[in-house]
């Protein structure tokens, strides 16, 4: 019972902390993008918060499962105990947060908050090799502008189109955002995109049907919790944690790959009517998880016999 209480406290702490941190970072990114836009976009805080929390849910699931399995290995908790209770905690927290965020998404949001557009007349914007200078008020989308492109004369765009023009007033291309220095690495961008796709997959299944959502969530939680063996590959906990991070990154990429429309269509073509389309991914996750669990139990049994023989 002492180990169970410690594991429950550790799992809940990691889940809540990672969820709040990632939600805050996502909220800040969306808010900054709205402020950088020319003209600035209005922001609905409630909508942005729910969208940020939905994206952060998958990150919290992976982080809590990863660090909790590492914790059980460092505390020398039995493998079967670790797998069972990490699976239960992952399922319970993911289920509760998914339902709560699904309900919050349906609630009417508060009034939007408008922000002052950055810059003034003469604001210079860049999009690749193209430079745009706003000669009017940047807050007005119809402000005149001067466009400079390499090896071409300057182009002056008028305020609006002639009244007799058949084209709508909003046909001119959108302005690039206000210049801010940013240096996002390819690894972090791809990681964020994958977590966003996984979160969207969860809520898509929740909207499509409660049964398929539960089956998918249970199979994913089982797959993550079955990876306990990787945290006993060596006698160095930090090295094992590094191996676990690599494995969980591979599972994340595999989940995105498996849930893509092309792969789902290909598997459906070969399986025919044997497996419903909503159960393809859960079936594969469960099959892999069971194989890994059997391997983990066999290794633990072999180690126990070696110790007994010694």
Order of alpha helices (4+ residues) and beta strands (2+ residues): alpha-alpha-alpha-beta-beta-beta-beta-alpha-alpha-alpha-alpha-alpha
